[in-house]
């Protein structure tokens, strides 16, 4: 599983972004370059593309949530990745 995080926007000094809306839902396949989520900072709105092909397995930041730059937005299972035996919740 690979985690997609809130990117640092080039030239924008924002430290957080708000999730405006998800363009893909859990369980949906995604392709590299396909739009995943719409984000908004105090200065700009933008749509974030998937960095990989795979399946969107978990949305970690719900709509209308503020998320700091570098924090996780979602998890994508990429083709060829094995299933993790670790519980991501640490139990």
C-alpha positions as CSV (number, residue, x, y, z in Angstrom):
1,X,0.0,0.0,0.0
2,X,1.3,3.4,-0.9
3,X,0.2,6.6,0.8
4,X,-0.6,9.8,-1.0
5,X,0.2,13.0,1.0
6,X,-0.7,16.7,0.8
7,X,2.0,18.0,-1.5
8,X,3.9,21.3,-0.9
9,X,2.7,23.5,-3.7
10,X,5.5,25.2,-5.7
11,X,5.7,28.9,-4.7
12,X,2.9,28.7,-2.2
13,X,3.8,29.0,1.5
14,X,0.6,27.3,2.8
15,X,1.2,24.8,5.5
16,X,-2.2,23.1,5.1
17,X,-4.9,22.3,2.6
18,X,-8.6,21.6,2.8
19,X,-10.1,18.6,1.1
20,X,-12.9,20.1,-1.1
21,X,-14.1,16.9,-2.7
22,X,-13.0,13.5,-3.7
23,X,-13.1,12.7,-7.4
24,X,-12.6,9.0,-6.8
25,X,-14.1,6.8,-4.2
26,X,-12.7,3.8,-2.1
27,X,-12.5,0.7,-4.2
28,X,-12.2,2.5,-7.5
29,X,-9.3,1.9,-9.9
30,X,-7.1,4.9,-10.6
31,X,-4.5,5.5,-13.3
32,X,-1.3,7.6,-13.0
33,X,-2.2,11.2,-13.8
34,X,-5.9,10.7,-13.2
35,X,-7.5,13.3,-10.8
36,X,-8.0,12.0,-7.3
37,X,-9.1,14.9,-5.1
38,X,-9.7,18.7,-5.1
39,X,-7.7,20.6,-2.5
40,X,-7.8,24.3,-1.5
41,X,-5.3,26.5,0.3
42,X,-5.8,30.0,1.5
43,X,-4.5,31.2,-1.9
44,X,-5.3,28.5,-4.5
45,X,-7.5,25.6,-5.4
46,X,-6.1,22.7,-7.3
47,X,-6.8,19.1,-8.2
48,X,-4.3,16.4,-7.2
49,X,-3.4,13.6,-9.6
50,X,-2.7,10.0,-8.8
51,X,1.1,9.4,-8.8
52,X,0.5,5.7,-9.6
53,X,-1.8,3.2,-11.2
54,X,-3.7,1.1,-8.6
55,X,-6.9,0.9,-6.6
56,X,-7.9,3.6,-4.1
57,X,-8.3,1.5,-1.0
58,X,-8.7,4.0,1.8
59,X,-9.5,7.7,2.1
60,X,-7.8,9.1,5.2
61,X,-8.9,12.7,5.0
62,X,-12.6,13.4,4.6
63,X,-14.1,16.3,2.7
64,X,-14.1,19.7,4.5
65,X,-11.0,18.5,6.6
66,X,-7.9,20.6,6.9
67,X,-4.8,18.5,6.4
68,X,-1.2,19.7,7.0
69,X,1.3,19.5,4.1
70,X,3.0,16.1,4.2
71,X,0.1,14.4,6.0
72,X,-1.7,11.5,4.4
73,X,-4.8,11.9,2.1
74,X,-5.4,8.3,1.0
75,X,-3.8,4.9,0.3
76,X,-3.5,3.3,-3.1
77,X,-2.8,-0.4,-3.6
78,X,-0.4,-0.7,-6.5
79,X,-0.3,-3.7,-8.8
80,X,2.3,-6.2,-7.7
81,X,2.3,-5.1,-4.1
82,X,1.8,-7.9,-1.6
83,X,-0.8,-7.8,1.1
84,X,0.7,-6.4,4.3
85,X,0.5,-8.7,7.4
86,X,0.8,-5.7,9.7
87,X,-2.4,-4.0,11.0
88,X,-2.1,-0.3,10.0
89,X,-3.8,0.6,13.2
90,X,-1.1,-1.0,15.3
91,X,-3.3,-3.6,17.0
